[in-house]
């Protein structure tokens, strides 16, 4: 079944527009949550510690710090 048909069947309107955001997830997630008025953001975490976390960064931490709504981090 086509994705557009699935959306239509549950009462949602499909859009033919594709949007590509050119920024890091650390910037995009809080901006999009603010734009759509989100009350909660749920993000995953790999649970990295030590040097791996330092080298790879923490998107979930950045989202939690830079957003105006609640953030649930799931490991």
N, C-alpha and C positions, 0 to 999 in steps of 0.2 A: 504494500500500500504506500502511496506517495506521501511524503511528509506534509505537503500542503493539504491533502485530503484528511489526514489525521487531525490537523489543527482545526479545519473546518468542522469536522464531526463533533469536536468538543466545544464548539462555539467561539473559537478564536479566529481572528483575521490574519491571514498569511500576508507577508510582505515580500515583494520581489526584489527588495533592496538588500544589497550586501554591504556591510560596513566593516572596514578594516581599521582598527585603532593602532596608531603608531606611537606607542609609549610602553613603558614597563607595566607589568601587572600591579606593582606597588603604587603606581599613579592612576591607572585605569580603574581599578576596583573601587577605591573611595570616590572618585569622580562620578562614575556611573551610579553608584549607590545614592549619592547626593542628588544627582539629576533626576532619578526616578522616585525619590522619597522613601528609600528602603528603611525599614525598622530594624532589620537584622541581616547580617552578612555571615554566611557559614563558609569557612575556608578549611582546607586540610593542611596538616603539618606532617612532615616526615619524621619529626622528633630528633633532628640532627643536633649534635652537641659539639662543643670544642672547636677545633680548627675547621672542620667541615662546615659548620654553621657560619663561621666567620668568612670563609672563602665563598660560600654559595649565597649568603644573605638569608634573610627570613622575610618572605612575602607576608606571611600571616602576622608577624609582629608589626611590620610597616603598616598593614591594613588596619590593625587594631589601634595603632597610635594616631593614624591620620584620618580617621573617619568619625562622623558625628553620631553614628548609630551603634547599637550593640554588635559585637563580633563574637561568634562561637568558633573556637578552633578545635577541630577534630583530628586526633592523631590516627 
